[in-house]
Amino acid sequence: MFATLLSSTLFFAVAIRSASAEFSIATPQLTQCGDAHVTWENTGAAPYNLIVVPASDPCSEVVADLGDHQGTSMTWKVNFPAGTELMFSLEDNNGDEAWSGSMTVGGSSDGSCLPVVSSSSSAAPSSSAAASSSAAASSARTTLVVGASTAAGVAKAAATSSTSSSSGAAVPVGAANAGIDPTASGALSLRQLSTPAMLLSAVAALVALA
């Protein structure tokens, strides 16, 4: 009696193990934007749910859900770039699972199925950046650069003007100087006195800016 019970138990254990071993999914070759034909064993418990997961961590996330299938095969367009490592995970209606081996997507000249990469990084500069550029340009246009030769020329012109004013004849300017004989009194007009001082002030300002 005990021997018969033990034999029956071993028989059912082997049968269950054989059934589980038959539930498997193939490991096809994947190519970027190419069609992959995926097949699996029939457990008699359709539908079969097929998903794609990362080969490095298959329990972390689902990267593609290929849906439920009543049959034992399907064709999938591989919309992943070359070099991506993936695995298939299949589950039947009884909750039994089958896993494929690790698959690396092969290269292809066809990239039409891949997601479009956003080009927002090449957008026009912001208004604040444009304002900064405009301010910098305006500052550059109003900058005065005076060389040493230019300052020396202005200083020489001022000295010459001052000498000519002190030695030349004075010209009466305005009502305050009316009737004054510049030859007799040596009085100078206000305009002649102020001209050398203005030139010297301009030279000093130009040298300071340089």
Residue pairs with C-beta under 8 A, 6 or more apart in sequence:
19 43
20 96
22 41
22 43
23 40
23 41
23 43
23 92
23 96
23 97
23 98
24 40
24 41
24 98
25 38
25 39
25 40
25 41
25 50
25 88
25 90
25 98
25 99
25 100
26 38
26 39
26 40
26 100
27 88
27 100
27 101
27 102
27 103
28 36
28 37
28 38
28 39
28 103
29 36
29 103
29 106
30 36
30 78
30 80
30 86
30 103
30 104
30 105
30 106
31 78
31 105
31 106
31 107
31 108
32 78
32 80
32 81
32 82
32 105
32 106
32 107
32 108
32 110
32 111
32 113
32 114
33 77
33 78
33 79
33 108
33 110
33 111
33 112
33 113
33 114
34 77
34 78
34 106
34 108
34 110
35 75
35 76
35 77
35 78
36 75
36 76
36 77
36 78
37 73
37 74
37 75
38 50
38 66
38 73
38 74
38 75
38 76
38 88
39 72
39 73
40 48
40 72
40 73
40 90
40 98
41 72
41 98
42 72
43 92
43 94
43 96
45 92
45 93
45 94
45 96
46 69
46 70
46 71
46 92
46 93
47 68
47 69
47 70
47 92
47 93
48 68
48 69
48 70
48 72
48 90
48 91
48 92
48 93
49 67
49 68
49 69
49 90
49 91
50 66
50 67
50 68
50 69
50 74
50 88
50 89
50 90
51 62
51 64
51 65
51 66
51 88
51 89
51 90
52 62
52 63
52 64
52 65
52 66
52 86
52 87
52 88
52 89
53 59
53 60
53 61
53 62
53 63
53 86
53 87
53 88
53 89
54 60
54 61
54 63
54 85
54 86
54 87
55 85
55 86
55 87
55 102
55 103
55 104
56 85
58 87
58 89
58 99
63 80
63 86
64 79
64 80
66 74
66 76
77 113
78 105
78 113
79 113
79 114
79 115
80 86
80 105
80 114
81 105
81 111
81 114
82 105
82 106
82 107
82 108
83 104
83 105
83 107
84 104
84 105
85 102
85 103
85 104
85 105
86 102
86 103
86 104
86 105
87 99
87 100
87 101
87 102
87 103
88 99
88 100
88 103
89 97
89 98
89 99
89 100
90 97
90 98
90 99
90 100
91 97
91 98
125 133
144 206
144 209
145 209
145 210
146 206
146 207
146 209
146 210
147 210
148 210
150 206
151 203
151 206
151 207
151 210
154 199
154 202
154 203
154 206
155 200
155 203
157 199
158 196
158 199
158 200
158 202
158 203
161 195
161 196
161 199
162 196
162 199
165 188
165 192
165 193
165 195
165 196
169 182
169 183
170 182
170 186
170 187
170 188
170 189
170 192
171 182
171 189
171 192
172 178
172 180
172 182
172 189
173 189
173 190
173 191
174 189
174 190
177 187
177 189
180 187
182 188
